[in-house]
């Protein structure tokens, strides 16, 4: 009788398989979250590293945004807001800044007096990955804007 009592005590205090499985699942979830966060941290870190000219990608983005700030009209700002609306909220400001930098660069280098819809579309195409082109085409079609002048930029 004494040995069966000891066995019952051992089984009652040993962790169950369900508990161990839940710990394992949470460990995997935590690891995945840390890997995703690390990926974005490394991307941000690489943007801050100086290039051959001594300025980082982030420095150049800030430069072009500041240089072109006076060229932006309310209409061009509203158009940029419409373009970046599908970007998830936490990433929208970062995406908007990098796209605005490219738009500003195009406008300043072309000697424009203000940022136009044409600059916005060109800058969006150059600043975003190719996979975003299908969204842009759908957006332009929805707003009845002819995108044929920009097809050569989408093919690069």
Secondary structure in CASP SS format (residue, H / E / C, confidence):
PFRMAT SS
TARGET T0000
AUTHOR 0000-0000-0000
METHOD secondary structure of the structure
MODEL  1
X C 1.00
X H 1.00
X H 1.00
X H 1.00
X H 1.00
X H 1.00
X H 1.00
X H 1.00
X H 1.00
X H 1.00
X H 1.00
X H 1.00
X H 1.00
X C 1.00
X C 1.00
X C 1.00
X H 1.00
X H 1.00
X H 1.00
X H 1.00
X H 1.00
X H 1.00
X H 1.00
X H 1.00
X H 1.00
X H 1.00
X H 1.00
X H 1.00
X H 1.00
X H 1.00
X H 1.00
X H 1.00
X H 1.00
X H 1.00
X H 1.00
X H 1.00
X H 1.00
X H 1.00
X H 1.00
X H 1.00
X H 1.00
X H 1.00
X H 1.00
X H 1.00
X H 1.00
X H 1.00
X H 1.00
X H 1.00
X C 1.00
X E 1.00
X C 1.00
X C 1.00
X C 1.00
X C 1.00
X C 1.00
X E 1.00
X H 1.00
X H 1.00
X H 1.00
X H 1.00
X H 1.00
X H 1.00
X H 1.00
X H 1.00
X H 1.00
X H 1.00
X H 1.00
X H 1.00
X H 1.00
X H 1.00
X H 1.00
X C 1.00
X C 1.00
X H 1.00
X H 1.00
X H 1.00
X H 1.00
X H 1.00
X H 1.00
X H 1.00
X H 1.00
X H 1.00
X H 1.00
X H 1.00
X C 1.00
X C 1.00
X C 1.00
X C 1.00
X H 1.00
X H 1.00
X H 1.00
X H 1.00
X H 1.00
X H 1.00
X H 1.00
X H 1.00
X H 1.00
X H 1.00
X H 1.00
X H 1.00
X H 1.00
X H 1.00
X H 1.00
X H 1.00
X H 1.00
X H 1.00
X H 1.00
X H 1.00
X H 1.00
X H 1.00
X C 1.00
X C 1.00
X C 1.00
X C 1.00
X C 1.00
X C 1.00
X H 1.00
X H 1.00
X H 1.00
X H 1.00
X H 1.00
X H 1.00
X H 1.00
X H 1.00
X H 1.00
X H 1.00
X H 1.00
X C 1.00
X C 1.00
X H 1.00
X H 1.00
X H 1.00
X H 1.00
X H 1.00
X H 1.00
X H 1.00
X H 1.00
X H 1.00
X H 1.00
X H 1.00
X H 1.00
X H 1.00
X C 1.00
X C 1.00
X C 1.00
X C 1.00
X C 1.00
X H 1.00
X H 1.00
X H 1.00
X H 1.00
X H 1.00
X H 1.00
X H 1.00
X C 1.00
X C 1.00
END
